[in-house]
Amino acid sequence: MKVIGLIGGMSYESSADYYRIINQKVNEHFGGYASAKIILFSVDFSEIERFQRQGEWEKSALVLIDAAKKLESIGADMIALCTNTMHIVADEIQQSLYVPLIHIADATARKIRRKHISKVGLIATQYTMEMDFYVKRLKEFGLETEIPHTEDRKLINDVIFNELVYGTIKIQSKQRFIEIVEELSSRGCEGIILGCTEVGMLIKEEDTNIPLFDTTQIHCDALVQMAIR
């Protein structure tokens, strides 16, 4: 089994999900007492969030490159960022490594295309929804992407940063997210990408008839498949 290197802490809530889900999937595959070989480097999210807010992406890249190289140096066979937003610097991280960085948007796009879906909605941080790094990556797989309206994007971002990163789940936030999912569906979206690793904590497949693509689950599955291959 290959060793999975995780760069976590963005937030620690979703990073804990990565650890749990990956181990569950490995155990389901092998049975018995099997668990995954994981090395986790957890960064200080307050530092990363400050760089995000100030638009200092090159500084956040340096922090994550340092983490990635340390993981590689102690035996990681692959690297994963346990976050969607910071894939804005994924190319810079990959260029610093010999081992592959498993891109969350690529894994998600492949899963969607296997469902023969061509138009999706994206629910994520404002950075991920409004900057082109993520939508552009999806477009390379032939996916057309819709994002929520301006006021909904602000609400989503506020819920992510003020509730979900702390593990806080509010019924009213859940209902608003479901309404946003339905509005995106009314614009022709055949499925919705939960493009923030915390959003899957709030809304689940059973909450709507519209197909949801939880990037945390999809990313973990891609990592496990590569690790056991």
Buried (B, 14 or more C-beta within 10 A) or exposed (E): BBBBBBBBBBBBBBBBBBBEBBBBBBBEBEEEEEEBBBBBBBBEBEEBBEBBEEEEBEBBBBBBBBBBBBBBEEEBBBBBBBBBBBBBBBEBBBEBBEBEBBBBBBBBBEBBBEEEBBBBBBBBBBBBBBBEBBBEBBEEBEBBBBBBEEEBBEBBBEBBBEBBBEEEEEEEBBEBBBEBBBBBBEEEBBBBBBBBBBBBBBBEEEBBEBBBBBBBBBBBBBBBEBBBE
